[in-house]
């Protein structure tokens, strides 16, 4: 039987991350389901498929192999496809690792979101409260908006939007003691690889930054907030 929380992890070029993430689930006692979303054109596709075969008996873990849609497109596709089956949906990058604490991180997520529509995020040991680099939300948000993040974005600034949504509707919780560590080169915890270079290039930063500002300032954000405020009112 499926858990009530699905964690979606779009991944590319990093099959070595899969066993590390599964180990983090084991180390933290997590019961949340885990969905790895792999591009069909990934140069490491064979390695991912071998891992999917190796993990076939782990009921928590699933893989999908889809045409490449970049991070935001893949996340949205997975979230919309699974919103009917799960009460809560979450996102982590393949460079995030939950860390053990007194209470399992996925149990904290369920506890915080059990009161109705909302968003919760923890401490990534890099951006902290400023950005929700790994995030969970109630699936009714995805139903209401039709996406997990605005589809005008490709890779960057999604974390800013999630904070905008949550703060503007008064339904967001930051848990500084729930550590979901971001092993990013900016923190000195990973080396630059082809994926980082592509996703953080000046061109990508400029394009996603401009798209975020346009969404925030020219009606996109306000339109989503109207829908979210109605959702909160109806759930009250």
RODO-2510 file (C-alpha; in nm, 4 decimals, decimal comma):
residues 236
     n   res          X          Y          Z
     1     x     0,0000     0,0000     0,0000
     2     x     0,1329     0,3435    -0,0904
     3     x     0,2385     0,5842     0,1803
     4     x     0,0523     0,9161     0,2046
     5     x     0,3697     1,1139     0,1170
     6     x     0,5505     1,0930    -0,2165
     7     x     0,8932     1,2530    -0,2597
     8     x     0,9709     1,3336    -0,6237
     9     x     1,3369     1,3462    -0,7267
    10     x     1,4164     1,4445    -1,0852
    11     x     1,7672     1,3170    -1,1533
    12     x     2,0123     1,3353    -1,4402
    13     x     2,3671     1,2105    -1,4817
    14     x     2,4006     1,1029    -1,1187
    15     x     2,3059     0,7371    -1,0727
    16     x     2,5441     0,7257    -0,7765
    17     x     2,2982     0,9480    -0,5903
    18     x     2,0279     0,6819    -0,5902
    19     x     2,1807     0,4395    -0,3355
    20     x     2,2910     0,7355    -0,1229
    21     x     1,9344     0,8680    -0,1096
    22     x     1,7882     0,5251    -0,0368
    23     x     2,0428     0,4875     0,2432
    24     x     1,9270     0,8225     0,3826
    25     x     1,5720     0,6835     0,3884
    26     x     1,7003     0,3807     0,5797
    27     x     1,9132     0,5866     0,8182
    28     x     1,6285     0,8240     0,9037
    29     x     1,3539     0,5618     0,9279
    30     x     1,1524     0,7297     0,6523
    31     x     0,8469     0,5493     0,5178
    32     x     0,7674     0,8053     0,2464
    33     x     0,7497     0,6755    -0,1084
    34     x     1,0295     0,7829    -0,3396
    35     x     1,0005     0,8489    -0,7120
    36     x     1,3145     0,8920    -0,9233
    37     x     1,2377     1,0645    -1,2538
    38     x     1,5006     0,9857    -1,5167
    39     x     1,5369     1,1295    -1,8673
    40     x     1,5237     0,8797    -2,1535
    41     x     1,8237     1,0544    -2,3117
    42     x     2,0323     1,0490    -1,9944
    43     x     2,3899     0,9398    -2,0728
    44     x     2,3718     0,7252    -1,7571
    45     x     2,0395     0,5640    -1,8499
    46     x     2,1733     0,2078    -1,8346
    47     x     2,3039     0,2627    -1,4827
    48     x     1,9691     0,4028    -1,3682
    49     x     1,7839     0,1067    -1,5189
    50     x     2,0171    -0,1340    -1,3405
    51     x     1,9441     0,0426    -1,0120
    52     x     1,5699     0,0240    -1,0797
    53     x     1,6055    -0,3522    -1,1229
    54     x     1,8141    -0,3854    -0,8071
    55     x     1,5587    -0,1887    -0,6035
    56     x     1,2492    -0,3536    -0,7511
    57     x     1,1711    -0,5297    -0,4224
    58     x     1,1759    -0,2076    -0,2186
    59     x     0,8106    -0,1024    -0,2122
    60     x     0,9062     0,2567    -0,1241
    61     x     1,1064     0,3174    -0,4395
    62     x     0,9864     0,3695    -0,7975
    63     x     1,1461     0,4915    -1,1187
    64     x     0,9964     0,6533    -1,4277
    65     x     1,1789     0,7081    -1,7565
    66     x     1,0382     1,0019    -1,9513
    67     x     1,1304     1,2352    -2,2342
    68     x     1,3392     1,5182    -2,0958
    69     x     1,1350     1,8130    -1,9697
    70     x     1,3986     1,9737    -1,7468
    71     x     1,3561     1,9943    -1,3719
    72     x     1,0364     2,1999    -1,3472
    73     x     0,8593     2,0185    -1,6287
    74     x     0,9497     1,6769    -1,4907
    75     x     0,8476     1,7744    -1,1374
    76     x     0,5133     1,9038    -1,2593
    77     x     0,4441     1,5942    -1,4663
    78     x     0,5163     1,3649    -1,1723
    79     x     0,3178     1,5763    -0,9253
    80     x     0,0058     1,6001    -1,1420
    81     x     0,0158     1,2271    -1,2207
    82     x     0,0397     1,1358    -0,8512
    83     x    -0,1712     1,4023    -0,6789
    84     x    -0,4770     1,1760    -0,6626
    85     x    -0,2863     0,8954    -0,4898
    86     x    -0,1058     1,0959    -0,2212
    87     x    -0,2137     1,3393     0,0473
    88     x     0,1266     1,5081     0,0462
    89     x     0,3806     1,5668    -0,2304
    90     x     0,7424     1,6707    -0,1873
    91     x     1,0424     1,7640    -0,3979
    92     x     1,4101     1,7061    -0,3366
    93     x     1,6995     1,7412    -0,5753
    94     x     1,9270     1,4465    -0,6343
    95     x     2,1850     1,6418    -0,4332
    96     x     1,9676     1,6599    -0,1199
    97     x     2,0038     1,4222     0,1726
    98     x     1,7664     1,4045     0,4713
    99     x     1,9502     1,3703     0,8013
   100     x     1,8527     1,1761     1,1099
   101     x     1,6865     1,3590     1,4002
   102     x     1,4758     1,2855     1,7039
   103     x     1,1659     1,2602     1,4872
   104     x     1,1802     1,1295     1,1312
   105     x     1,1759     1,4108     0,8760
   106     x     0,8823     1,2651     0,6856
   107     x     0,6818     1,2346     1,0070
   108     x     0,7524     1,6047     1,0719
   109     x     0,6191     1,6871     0,7268
   110     x     0,2961     1,4955     0,7864
   111     x     0,2499     1,6566     1,1268
   112     x     0,2954     2,0086     0,9913
   113     x     0,0666     1,9590     0,6930
   114     x    -0,2090     1,7641     0,8699
   115     x    -0,4075     2,0799     0,9476
   116     x    -0,5002     2,1687     0,5906
   117     x    -0,3518     2,3238     0,2773
   118     x     0,0059     2,4320     0,3292
   119     x     0,3768     2,4151     0,2595
   120     x     0,6662     2,3043     0,4789
   121     x     1,0420     2,3057     0,4317
   122     x     1,3510     2,2400     0,6360
   123     x     1,7081     2,3545     0,6750
   124     x     1,9308     2,2756     0,3773
   125     x     2,2406     2,4081     0,5612
   126     x     2,2947     2,6503     0,2731
   127     x     1,9995     2,8840     0,2150
   128     x     1,8143     2,8115     0,5390
   129     x     1,4836     2,9941     0,5693
   130     x     1,5474     3,2142     0,2646
   131     x     1,4735     2,9458     0,0057
   132     x     1,2682     2,6276     0,0118
   133     x     1,5218     2,4242    -0,1825
   134     x     1,3524     2,1012    -0,0706
   135     x     0,9817     2,1371    -0,0042
   136     x     0,6595     1,9505     0,0710
   137     x     0,3007     2,0593     0,0212
   138     x    -0,0489     1,9220     0,0429
   139     x    -0,1560     1,7674    -0,2850
   140     x    -0,4660     1,9882    -0,2992
   141     x    -0,2330     2,2761    -0,3908
   142     x    -0,1251     2,0854    -0,7010
   143     x    -0,4891     2,0059    -0,7820
   144     x    -0,5823     2,3725    -0,7428
   145     x    -0,3018     2,5237    -0,9504
   146     x    -0,2439     2,2405    -1,1961
   147     x     0,1269     2,2334    -1,1187
   148     x     0,3850     2,2004    -0,8418
   149     x     0,5727     2,5067    -0,9707
   150     x     0,5006     2,7656    -1,2416
   151     x     0,5692     2,6176    -1,5816
   152     x     0,7366     2,9385    -1,6996
   153     x     1,0435     2,8247    -1,5032
   154     x     1,2983     2,5648    -1,6115
   155     x     1,5327     2,4987    -1,3192
   156     x     1,5952     2,7985    -1,0944
   157     x     1,3734     3,0184    -0,8731
   158     x     1,1153     2,7479    -0,7955
   159     x     1,2235     2,7723    -0,4324
   160     x     1,1429     3,1440    -0,4302
   161     x     0,7924     3,0814    -0,5652
   162     x     0,7130     2,8239    -0,2963
   163     x     0,8084     3,0721    -0,0262
   164     x     0,6005     3,3412    -0,1996
   165     x     0,2952     3,1139    -0,2054
   166     x     0,3260     3,0025     0,1543
   167     x     0,3979     3,3403     0,3085
   168     x     0,1338     3,5260     0,1104
   169     x    -0,1414     3,2825     0,2138
   170     x    -0,0062     3,2414     0,5674
   171     x     0,0347     2,8647     0,5318
   172     x     0,4072     2,7918     0,5422
   173     x     0,6297     2,6396     0,8083
   174     x     1,0084     2,6480     0,8198
   175     x     1,1648     2,3805     1,0411
   176     x     1,5263     2,4753     1,1149
   177     x     1,5872     2,1478     1,2968
   178     x     1,4609     1,9347     1,0071
   179     x     1,7813     1,9046     0,8078
   180     x     1,7610     1,8113     0,4413
   181     x     2,1164     1,8903     0,3434
   182     x     2,1898     2,0423     0,0034
   183     x     2,5194     1,8987    -0,1187
   184     x     2,5836     2,1827    -0,3618
   185     x     2,9108     2,3236    -0,4951
   186     x     2,8125     2,6622    -0,3493
   187     x     2,8422     2,5023    -0,0068
   188     x     3,1683     2,3311    -0,0955
   189     x     2,9983     1,9918    -0,0702
   190     x     3,0145     1,8805    -0,4331
   191     x     3,2263     1,9291    -0,7417
   192     x     3,0964     2,1001    -1,0508
   193     x     2,9660     1,8503    -1,3031
   194     x     2,7918     1,8878    -1,6380
   195     x     2,4480     1,9098    -1,4729
   196     x     2,5515     2,1889    -1,2354
   197     x     2,7242     2,3772    -1,5139
   198     x     2,4158     2,3582    -1,7340
   199     x     2,1572     2,4391    -1,4665
   200     x     2,3523     2,7252    -1,3121
   201     x     2,4921     2,8801    -1,6266
   202     x     2,4654     3,2588    -1,6712
   203     x     2,2108     3,1993    -1,9467
   204     x     1,9909     2,9771    -1,7301
   205     x     2,0175     3,2137    -1,4343
   206     x     1,9198     3,5119    -1,6486
   207     x     1,6300     3,3334    -1,8188
   208     x     1,4776     3,1832    -1,5036
   209     x     1,5375     3,5033    -1,3081
   210     x     1,3528     3,7071    -1,5699
   211     x     1,0697     3,4514    -1,5843
   212     x     1,0331     3,4597    -1,2062
   213     x     1,0191     3,8406    -1,1957
   214     x     0,7596     3,8431    -1,4717
   215     x     0,5505     3,5811    -1,2870
   216     x     0,5823     3,7698    -0,9580
   217     x     0,5163     4,1204    -1,0880
   218     x     0,2849     4,0808    -1,3861
   219     x    -0,0127     3,8858    -1,2601
   220     x     0,0949     3,5228    -1,2492
   221     x     0,1626     3,5108    -0,8783
   222     x    -0,1517     3,7037    -0,7884
   223     x    -0,3670     3,4738    -1,0002
   224     x    -0,2261     3,1703    -0,8186
   225     x    -0,2716     3,3384    -0,4798
   226     x    -0,6397     3,4008    -0,5516
   227     x    -0,6848     3,0274    -0,6113
   228     x    -0,4822     2,9312    -0,3058
   229     x    -0,6662     3,1695    -0,0736
   230     x    -0,9956     3,0225    -0,1921
   231     x    -0,8603     2,6736    -0,1236
   232     x    -0,7639     2,7709     0,2309
   233     x    -1,1024     2,9339     0,2935
   234     x    -1,2913     2,6288     0,1687
   235     x    -1,0811     2,3975     0,3823
   236     x    -1,1334     2,5997     0,7002
***
